[in-house]
Amino acid sequence: MTYDDQNIFARILRNELPAIKVYEDDQVLAFMDIMPQAEGHTLVIPKSPAVTLLDLDPQEAAYTIQVVQKIAKAMEKALDVKGIVLMQLSGAAAGQTVPHVHFHLIPSSVHELGKHGVQMGDQDQIKVLADKIKAAL
């Protein structure tokens, strides 16, 4: 599949759309999901243009996972959670809705997840949670 540079995550990476950022470096961006499945739902994306995990360069995939782990540790500390659902949907058939590879970090149980993309979260509360995670980094 050809990468669509107009997808929402590509536009966030170019600062054309706002995001509540938690972490950023030259290779990866982590930001809050504005339609969270649980409080603290965070997304981690590589900055390279890859649609699915299978399109991502192996070194970039390895680095992205290192950042996923870093964010997860900060979430556990900042939000005092005991479990985090790590989800990566690769391809539309798997449920991927944004055609840019991304990892979901959801402080919840798989048995308690809400439906994704159903309801906009409270943006002020999301910002508070983002600040807590950033402080724990």
Secondary structure, DSSP 8 states (H G I E B T S, - for coil): ----TTSHHHHHHTTSS---EEEE-SSEEEEE-SS-SSTT-EEEEESS--SSGGGS-HHHHHHHHHHHHHHHHHHHHHHT-S--EEE---SGGGT--SSS--EEEESS-TTT---TTSS---HHHHHHHHHHHHHH-
